[in-house]
Every structure is written in C-alpha cells, then in structure tokens.
Amino acid sequence: MTIIVDASTLINLANGECLLDVLRLPSQIFLISPIVRDESKTAAELVDSLVATGEIYLIDEAIIEAAEFALAKVAWRLDDGETECIIAAKKLGLLIATDDGLARERARMELGSTAVTGSIGLIKRAITAGIFDADFGYKAFKKMRAEGGFLPGLRRCDFD
C-alpha cells in the first residue's frame, strides 16, 4: 500500500517523535510531494535524510499539470501541498495521510473515505503491527498536540 503524506501529518509525526517508527510499517511505501517537502521547514533536515535513504520517496511533480493544479487550488481552497497531494493520490491511485480538516474532507470526496488517514490512523496501524505499544502511541499523540497539532481530543483508551 502506498501513502502520500502531506505536511501536517509529516510534521505531526516528527513532533510526536514517531515518524521513523511509522515509516517501518510493513508493506507500506511513503511518498511526499515536492511542495510538501518545501512546506516541512521544521522537519526539513529529517525529511531530506529520509528521502536520501529511500525511507520516503519524492513524487515526480511532472505528473501534475500546472493548469490542473491551478483549477483545483481555486475550487478546493486548500494549501498548495494539500492540493498537490490530493491530485497525485487521485492520479496514482494512492492513499493520502493528512491531518488538515478541509483537506481530509476534500480527499474523501475525491478519493473515497477509505483512502484517507492521518497521523492518528498511522499511529494506530503501527500499534496493530507491533512496532510500538498503545502507551507509546498515546504519548506521541500528546506530544503532537503539545507542539500545536490540530488533532481531536483523545484518551489513552482510544489507542487500544
């Protein structure tokens, strides 16, 4: 399964100190778009090293035509990175991970609800895969919120 990750999810997972763990999900390939790479300023060094080591792949921006991007940007009223990720996911048949509420809504409309996840969904997948336990996942979630992540209020039992 291949997932394109937007900046909100990428930064949240980095802030929760669990990005490297989540990237170890079995049978998962993670992609970012060039715009998301540029938007992830707070995690730029980490992102560059992950791209360099092949832990995250950079999609080819040539798959998105400028006119297509411009039309979607106006119609959807999303940031550049979110727009690029949804277009790429739609063209390539990918899942998308975004923590932005409007982007999630648009992604569900364009891709279907089963093709949309976010940092919490990825954390829960990592727990299910045995990469880390629910206590670690909940602590990562709390770190993400403490660092300013716009995430729902969850309790420890939500990670079981």
ABEGO torsion letter per residue (X at the ends): XBBBBBAAAAAAAAAAGAAAAAAABBGBBBBBBAAAAAABAAAAAAAAAAAAAGABBBBBAAABBAAAAAAAAAAAGBBAAAAAAAAAAAAAGBBBBBABAAAAAAAAAAAEAAABBBAAAAAAAAAAAGABBAAAAAAAAAAAAAAGBBBBBBBAAAAX
